[in-house]
Amino acid sequence: MIEIPLTAFLFPFVGTTMRLFPKITSMQQRLFNLETGMNKKPLVFDVHPNEFIDEHTENRVIARRTSNPIKYLLSDVIRGKMKVKNLGKKAIPLYEDFIGYYVDQGYEFLTVREYVKSHVR
């Protein structure tokens, strides 16, 4: 078993963060590019296939899990809306820009399996 941790700084380097907060991910990209240039560590970015499925038009019923109106607004309503932000076709330009940045920087793209085969002994 090999553990390869996700790259992170304040927020994990994942598709969900990129969909919800593209500006934060943009800052992370530049920071991680500098760090990788110094220490040669791989960048680990995690994306799930469901991020490319548009769930925006699905009928969503937001269950009320609390009687506290503020907690309901924050935990249920806002969270429910954030879960569908920039999903499906709306995510594609974000990923194209993201990948394009690293292509321009000369990065090599590998799956975890490919990385393990070529770098871990």
N, C-alpha and C positions, 0 to 999 in steps of 0.2 A: 504494500500500500504506500502510495506517495501522496503527500499533501502539497498542493500548490495553492497558496493563499491568493485571494483576490487582491489586486492592487487597490489601495484606499488612502484617502486623505480627507478627513472630516466626513465624507460620504463614500460608500463603496463605489468602485468603478464598474457600474452595471447599467444595463439598458434602461431599467426603471428610473434611475436617477437622471439619465440623459433625456428621457421622455418628459419627465416632470420639471426638470431644472436644466435646460440645455446650456445656459450661461455658466453654471457651476461646472458642468462637464467640460466645457471649453477651457475654463481655467485649469481644471485638473489635467487636461491633455498637455498643456504647456508645462505645467509643473512636473508631471511624470516624464515628459520628454527630457527635461533637464536632468532629472534624477537618473534616468536610465542611461543618459550619456555619461554620467559620472561613475555609476556602479555596475553597469551592464546587466542589471537584473531584467528579466522579462516583464512586460506589462501583461497583466491578466485582467481581461474584460469579460464580463459574463452577460449573456443575452439569452432570453428564453424564446422559443418559437411562438408562444402565445402573444408576444409583443407585435407580431406581424398580422394578427387577426383583429379586424375592426369589430369591437363589441359596442360601439357607440349607439347603434340603432336597436340593439336588443332591449326589450322591455325589462328595466331594472326596478325592482321593488326594494327599497332600502328599509330594512327592518329596524325598528326602534328597539335598541338594546338597553336603553336607560331612560329614566323619567327626567333626568337632568337635561334641560334644553341646551345648555352650552356643550355638555359632553356629547349629546346627540348630534349637534351641528358639526363638531370637530371630528368625532369618531365615526360617525355614520354618513352624514350628508357629504361633507367635503371629501372624506376618504373615498366614498363611492364615486364621486366625480373625478378624482385624481386617478383612480384605477383605469379609467378609459381615455385619459388624456394622451393624445398623439399615438394612438394605436393604429395598426393596419397601415393603409397607404400614407397616412400622415407621418408615420415613423420613418418611411424610406428616405426622404431627404435628410433627416437627422443622421441616419446611419451612413448615407453616402458622403456627407460632409465629414463625419467622424473618420471613416475609413480613408477618405481622400487626404486628410491631414497626415495620417501615418504613412500612406503611400508616398506623399511628397517628402517625408522625412527619411524615407529609405528603409522602413521597417519590413521585416519578414513576418508573414502571418502563418501561424501554425495552430493546429488543434492541440489540446493537452496531450493526446496520445502521440502525436508527431513530436512534440517537445520532449516527452519522456524518452522516446526511442532515440533521439539524436543528442540529448544533453544530460541524461541521468544514467549513471552507471552504478 
